[in-house]
Amino acid sequence: MSQFNSGFKAFEAGAAINRYERVKLVAGVLQVAGDEEYAIGFADELVASGENCTVKLINVAGTFKAVASEAISAGDDLYAAADGKVETAGTDVRFVALEAGSGDGSIIEVLPKSLA
């Protein structure tokens, strides 16, 4: 298997995936990550099941765009939410919000907590 060092990698989608949703691998295909589930990264595009989806891998340096599940303020600690989103409540802080989001479906910039 070849290695990728660009911070992005394409995977086959096992379901429809929206841009900026947190994603995980299940049986070799990409799925939307659920509540409190670890993700391999964030989808970089909207795809249908069976299509290739480019993922910005979680270990790449820098910030990420994420989908909020609720209103979020800049500086909030963020947790993994259902449907590949982020939220302000949970058990394991994963990100810090770098900008505010007005509610469910808002796209915000986040920084992984291990880098904050």
MOTA-V277013 format. One record per residue. N is the residue number from 1. OMEGA is omega in whole degrees, -180 to 180 (999 if undefined). NEAR is the number of other C-alpha atoms within 8 Angstrom. D_CENTER is the distance of its C-alpha to the mean C-alpha in Angstrom with 2 decimals. Layout:
n omega near d_center
N OMEGA NEAR D_CENTER
N OMEGA NEAR D_CENTER
This chain:
n omega near d_center
1 -180 2 24.30
2 178 3 23.52
3 178 4 21.29
4 -179 7 18.87
5 -177 5 18.86
6 -176 5 17.35
7 177 9 13.75
8 178 10 12.90
9 180 10 13.83
10 177 8 14.54
11 173 10 14.49
12 179 11 16.28
13 177 16 14.44
14 179 9 16.05
15 175 10 15.26
16 -178 9 14.43
17 178 14 10.83
18 179 9 10.10
19 177 10 8.94
20 173 12 5.71
21 173 15 4.47
22 -177 14 2.48
23 179 14 5.79
24 175 12 8.92
25 176 9 12.44
26 -179 7 15.33
27 175 4 18.78
28 177 5 17.68
29 -176 10 15.63
30 176 14 12.01
31 174 12 11.10
32 179 12 8.58
33 -178 14 7.82
34 -180 10 10.25
35 178 9 11.65
36 179 11 11.96
37 175 7 10.62
38 -179 7 9.33
39 174 10 6.63
40 179 10 7.93
41 -179 12 5.22
42 177 17 3.54
43 -179 16 6.53
44 -179 10 9.20
45 176 10 11.52
46 -180 10 12.81
47 173 12 14.58
48 177 9 16.97
49 180 10 17.56
50 178 8 19.36
51 174 8 18.14
52 -180 9 16.47
53 175 14 12.90
54 -177 11 12.04
55 169 12 8.91
56 -174 12 8.48
57 -173 11 8.98
58 -178 9 7.99
59 179 6 11.76
60 179 7 12.53
61 175 4 14.29
62 -178 5 13.36
63 -178 8 10.93
64 167 8 7.67
65 -178 10 7.54
66 178 14 5.61
67 179 14 7.55
68 176 16 10.10
69 -176 12 12.10
70 175 12 15.14
71 -176 10 16.97
72 177 13 15.66
73 175 9 17.87
74 -179 9 17.37
75 179 8 17.68
76 167 9 16.33
77 -177 10 14.81
78 -177 13 11.56
79 176 15 10.77
80 -180 17 8.51
81 177 12 9.87
82 174 10 10.99
83 176 9 9.86
84 -176 14 6.06
85 175 13 6.79
86 -178 13 7.90
87 -175 13 11.68
88 179 10 14.66
89 179 6 16.15
90 -177 9 15.64
91 -176 6 17.06
92 -179 7 14.90
93 -179 10 13.61
94 -172 11 10.35
95 170 12 10.11
96 178 14 12.78
97 178 16 12.78
98 176 10 14.65
99 -178 10 15.64
100 173 10 16.53
101 -173 12 15.26
102 180 8 18.05
103 -178 10 16.62
104 179 9 14.67
105 177 8 12.82
106 176 11 13.12
107 -179 10 10.92
108 176 13 10.95
109 -180 11 10.73
110 176 13 9.53
111 176 13 10.94
112 -175 11 10.22
113 -179 9 13.18
114 179 6 14.93
115 -174 5 15.58
116 999 6 16.62
